[in-house]
Amino acid sequence: MFCCDHRQISDLATSFGQALSLVGRCPSCARNMRMVFCSLTCDPHHSAFLTVNATEQHEMETGENVTLITALNYHISDSYVEGLYESCSEVVNPSSNSLALPTFCGSWGEDCNAHRLLDAMGLGADHGGFSPFDIYFDYVADSQPPPTEFEPFNPVA
């Protein structure tokens, strides 16, 4: 199930272009990486695993005031994050013949791990990242009792 319009799908496809040039030769890595962001944007049940962290008021060109989300909390299972990382850990960047994940891990580089990968990918422009706004990942261990206020994102990696 899916709740995106044509423009959102086009924007997602464009945004994934550069990432797929690095990991697209590994379908499982590409799928697992896309799942995180496609679900954030298009999952009709994303309110179960996303919570608003910060907002700001913005005046549109029409003069209408709207509330914009400037930061999100993304509740995600550790098992999915580890599966995503493992599926990508051996993918080679074709242009440099080195591993691709250090590129995605930003300042962590070679010290990349599963959490650092998503933390770096969630950084907004104000913090040196490429996300349109800050995404703070909340890693929920599978051994934790299920929280009552949200259900962590937990598909099979």
N, C-alpha and C positions, 0 to 999 in steps of 0.2 A: 504494500500500500504506500501511497505517495501523495504528497500535497504541495507540489511545486507548480508554478506556472512556467510557460515557455521561456521567459526571460531569466528566471532563476536557474533553470536547467542549462541554458546557454552560458550564464555566468559561471556555474560550477564547472562545465566542460572546459571553458577557457582557463579558469583558475587551476585546473588539474593538468593543463598542458605541459607545463614545465616539470612538475613532479613526475608525470608519466614518462617524460623523456629520460628520467633517471631510473625509474623502477618498473617501467612498462614491460620489460622483457620477462618479468616474473609475475604472472597473472595473480597468484595468491597474495603477494605483497601489495600489488596495485589495488586489488579488491579490498583488502583489509584496511588500507590507508583511506581509500575512497569512502568506505562504510562510515568512518568516524565523521567525516564532513558532510556527506550526503544525508546522513541521519540527522545531523544538527540542523540542516536546512529543510529537508523534505519529509522527514518522518512525521506522520500525522499524530504520533504519540510522543513527540519529543519533550513535551512538558513533564513527562514521567522521569526524565533523566537530566533535564536542563533546568537551572534556576537562574534568575536574574541576579547579577552581582552589583551592577551600577547602571544608571540611566542619566540622560540629560535632556533638557528641553531644546527643541530646534524649531526655528521658524522656516516654513516652506516658502517658496517663491510666491505662492498664492496668499501668503499672510497667515496661513493656518499654522498653529503650534502643534507639534507632535512630540511624543516621547520616543527617544532613540535609546536602544540598548547599547551601552558602551563596554560592558564586560559581562561575561556569563560564567557560571559554574557548570561544568560538565561532569556528571557523576558516572563513572565508568568502572567496570570490573577489572581487577588486576589480571584475571586470567585472559581477558580479551587483549589487554595492553601487552602482556607478555607474548601472546600468540601473534599479535601484529608485529612486534619487534622480531621475534624468531623468524617469521615468514620473510622478513626483509634483511635480516642480518648478514646474509651472504651475497646480496645483490650487488653487482659491480656497476659502477658508473661507466658507461661506454666511452665517454670522452676523456676520462682521466685514468681508466683502468685501475681505479681504487674503489673501495667500498662506498656505496651511495649514502648510507645512513649518517656518517659524520657531516655530510653536507646539510642534511635536514636538521641535525642537532645544533646548528648554530655554534655558539661559543663553546659548547661542550665538546665539539669535534670528536676526536678519537675516544674520549671518555664517555661516549654516548651509552645510554641504557634505555630501557623501555620507558621509564617515567620522564627522563630528560628529553627523549625524542618528542613526546607529546607536549611537554612543557615548552620546548622551543617552537614547535609548530603552532602553539596557541598564543604566542607573543604578538601583540598588536604593533602597529607602526610606531606608537609613542614609546615602545620599549625595545625597538630595534628589530621587530619581527615583520612578518608579511601577512598576518591575519588582519582582517578588516577591523577587528576589535579584540580585546584581550579575552582569551578563553582559559579559565583556570580549571585544570583537570583535578577532580577529586577521585583518587584511586581507592576503590572499595575492595578489600580483601574478601575472597570467597568464604573464608572462615568466619567473617563478621556476620552477626545476625542481620537480616534484611532491615534496612531503615524504614521507618513508617512514612516519612514525608516524600520519598522518591524511590524509584526503582532504577538501579544502575543499568547503563547501557551494557548489554552482555550477549551479543550474538556469538555464534561459533566462529572462531578465527580459522 
